[in-house]
Amino acid sequence: MTHIRSELIGFGHCLPQKVLTNDDLSKMVETSDEWIRTRTGIVSRHISEGETTADIAFKAAQMALKTAQITVDELDMIIVATLTPDNTTPSVAAKLSNMLGAKSGTICTDIAAACSGFVYALTFTDNMIQLGQIKTALVIGAETLSNVVDWTDRNTCVLFGDGAGAVIVRAKEGKGDSSDTGVLATKLYADGSHYDNLKILGGVSTTRNAGFVTMDGKEVFKFAVNALSQAAEVVLEKAGLTVDDIDFIIPHQANIRIIEGVGKKMNLPDDKIIVSVDHHGNTSAASIPLALSENYASGRIKKGDLVVLSAMGAGFTWGGAVVRI
């Protein structure tokens, strides 16, 4: 008996040209490279200058289409995970479809699940494919967080960066077991009681402007390590796999201490944990697809590798996916 899987056939990423180092930040706020590096693991981040979220998503999408060796006409859906859209409406996905020249009728939507956005978007796409509603999709995480950062607040401005990551997902027949390629299992969660612990202080129906990021760092850290580990372990169990089967885990790239905490909790060796926070900072919904695409392009992640994706973000939202590349 065959089983429909959602295979990842193309990968793309884009980082704005401007690099903002910790030393650069020390000239803007009272901080230092040592203070930032030891607390977060971040050394530098990319900052958009005149490029919108759609602009960098477009470049990541072009790369993903090229590596997948397909044309835009083959896309049935474009879904963009972002908390920094170009406009309140229409969606970044709709704008992107026009920039790419997608055919009329291509489904376009954005999803707002903060740093969990890409895992949410991949899960929704997988469900659509398994239901037979679509065959091929472009799934993107893209952010220009520099636009919602208070550059006078040293506790938050040092954390965030801009970027985009994209994957092409296509329906493929599999055997229905863990040897299949593609998405093997997903699981999503949310707990709105943590709404105020991590949020942007702005919005259309409240302040009528975008506002700036604010968070309770201690509460976020405590929740994140448990949530990221839980999501990873649950999807592995759903797929009939164990931690020993993992080739790599890509946790959300928020803070090196959180990433190290997840590795310790899951008893994973360092060489199985993908880390990109050092040169990306926290790029929210873009962090996982950015790291995935970069490491695929470099050859570190290869076809056949079993990769676990685990994310947690504002809301709180969290979730995981296990994918065989």
N, C-alpha and C positions, 0 to 999 in steps of 0.2 A: 504494500500500500504506500503510495507516494504522499508526501507532505509538503505543502508550500512553505518555503523559507524566504526571508528577505535578505538577499546577499548584498554586501557592500562591494561595489565594483569600481568605484572611483573616489578619489580623495583630493581635496584642495584646501589651501589656506592662504591668508593674506595678512600681513602686518604692515601698518603705516610706516613710512620711511623714518619719521622722527623717533629717535631713541632718547628717552629721559632717564639718566642714570641717578643713582642715589646721591652722587656728588652734586649733580645738577639740582636735585631737590633740597640739598643742604643750603643752597643759596636762596631758596624760596621760603623755607620754613625752618624752624629750629629743630634740626635733626642731623643725622650723620649716616654715612655708609655703614659703619659698625652697628649703630642702633637699629637700622632697618634690616640689615642682613641677619643679625643674630636673632631677631624677633620674628622675621617672616621668611627668610631665605631668598628674598627678592634682591636682585642686583640692578636690574633695569626693566623698563617697560616701554612699549611703543605708544605714541600719542598721535592721534589724527590731527592733521592741519588742513582744514578745508574739505576733508573727505567725510561723507556721511556714512551711516551704517550700511545703506544700500550700496554705496560705492565700493566698500571693502568686501561686502558680501558678493558683489558682482565678480570681483577678481578671484575670490575663492571658488565661486561657482564655475567660472571659466576653466580653472585648473582641474576641478573635479570632473567636468565634462570631457576634458582632454584625456585625463588618465583612464576614464571609463571607456573612451573611444566610442562615444555616442553623440548624437546631435540633440539640440534643445527640443526639436520636434518630437522626440521620443518620451519627453517628460509628461506624465499625467498629473503630477502635483509638485508644487513648490511650497515648502513649509519653513519658516524662519523663526527661530527662537531668539528673542531679544527683549531687553527692557529699555532699550534706547532707540526706538523707531524714529525714522525721519519725520513722520507726521503722526498725529494721534490716529488719523485715518486718512487715506487707505493704508493697508498693510505694507510693510517692507517687501513682502513676497509679491504683492501685486506690482509694485514699482519695479522689482527685480525681473519679473516676467516680461515686462515691456523692454527693459534694458537688454535682456537676453534674446528677445524676439520669439518668445514662447508662443505656441499656437493658441488660438482662441479656444476656450473651454478648459484650459489647464487650471486645476484647482490651486488657489493661492490663499494662504492664511499665515498669520503670525501666531505665536504662542508665548504667553507671559508666565513663565515659571521660574524666573530669575536664573540662578546658577544651575538649577536642575533642568533648564529649558531644553537643552539638546537631548537629554535622556527621555524627557517627556515627548519631544517631537519624534524621536526615533521609535518610541513605543507606539505612538499613534499611527505612524507610517507602517510599521510592522502589522498592526491590526488591520489597517486598510488593505494591505497586500494579501493577508491571509483570508480576508473576506471576499477577495476577488474584485474589489472596487477600483483598484489601480494596479499597474504593473511596474511602473518606474517612477521614482521620486527623487527630487533634490532636497536634501535635508541640511539646514544650515544653522549654525550658532554664530551670531555676529553682534558686536557691541562697540559703541564709542562712549565708554564710561567716563572718559575725561570731561564730558559735557555735564555730568551730574556729580562731579567731585568738587568739594570745597577745598581749593588749593591753599587755604590758610589753616586748615585743620591737619596737623601732622599725624594724627592717629588714623586718619582714613586716606588722605591723599597719597600716601606712600604705597598703598595696597593695589591700586587698580591700573589697568592698561586697556588698550583698544586692540581689536583684532577680529578675525573671522575664520571659521573652519567649516568645510562642507564635505558631504558624502553623497554619492549617487547610490541609491538602493533599488534593487531590481528583483522581481519575483523569480524564484528558481525552485525546481522540484528537488526534494530531498527524501531521505529514507525515514525521517522523523525521529532520528536518534542523535546523540551528542557528537557523532562523527560528521554531521552535516556542516556545510559552510553557511554563513549568514547568522542572523539573529536567532539564538537558541532559547533565550528566556528573558523576560523583562518583569519589573515590578515597580510600581509607583506608590508614593505616599504623600500625605500632607497633614499638617497640624496647625490650624489657624490660630490657636491660642498663643503662638509665638509671633504673631503679626507685628508687634511693636519692637521686637528684638533686633530686627534687621530690615530697614526700609529706606526709601527715598522720601524725604519730607516735602512732598509736592504732589500735585495731581490736578486734573481738569476740574473735578467737582469739589476740590478743597481749596487749594491755593491759586489755581489757575496758572501755575507755572511748574516747571519740571522739578525744582528743588534739588537738594543734595543728599548724598548717602549718609546715613547715621546707623550705628549699631552698638549693641552691647557685646563687646568682644569676648568676654569671659563666657557668657551664655552661649554664644555662637560656637565657640571652640568646644565647649563641653558637649553640646548636642551633635556637632559635626562628626567627631571621631566615631561615636556610637552609630549614627545614622549611616555614614558611608560604609562602615564595616557591615552593619546589618543588611543593607541593600545588596552588597556584594555576595554575602553568604547565602541570602535567600535565593538570588537568581542562579547561583551555582547549584543549589539543592534542587531547584525547579528543573534545571537542565540535566540532572543526574550526574553532576560533576562535583569535584572537591577542590579545595584550595591547591592541592598538589598538581592538579591538571592545568593550572593557570600558566600561560607563558608571560603575560603582562597584565597589570592592572593600571588603569588610568583613572585615578581619583580626581575630583574637581580640584583645580590648582588655585587654592585660596591662600595657603600658608604652609610652609615646610613642616611646621610642628604638627599640624593636622595630618598631613600626608604621612609623616613618620609615625604618628599615633595609630593610623589605620594599618600601616605595615606591621607594627608591633602587635596590635590586637589580632591580626590575622596570621601572625607568624610567617610573614613573607620576607624573603631575602631582598636586599636593596636592589639587586639587578633585575628583579621582576616588577619594580615600581617605576613607572614613567614619571619623571619630574620635569616640568617646563616653567614652573612658577618663577624660577630664578631670572629668566630673560623675558617672560611675558607679564609677570604680575598676575593679579586676578582679573581675568577677562570674562567672568560670569559665564553666560551660556556658550561663549566661544571657547572656553578653556579646554574642554575634552576633545572636540573635533580638531582644534588647532594642534594639540599634542599628538592626536592620532595621525593626522595628515603629515606633520613634520617627521614623525618617527617612521611612517611608511615610506616617505620620500627618501629618507636617509638610509633605508634598508634595515633598520633595527627591527621593525615589525614587518613580518613577511606573510605571504599567503600560507594559510593553514594554521597560523598562530591563534591560540585561544586568548582573547582579550576581554577583561571585565571592565566595564565603565560604571563609575559610581559617583553620584552627585548629590549635593545638598545646597539649598539656597533659601532666600527670603520666603517667608510664608508661614512657617517653614514648609518647604517642599523638599523631597528627596526621592531617590530611586536608583535602580541599577539595571544594567543589561549585560548579558554575556554573549559575545559574538565570536564566531570563528571566521577569520579574515579570508 
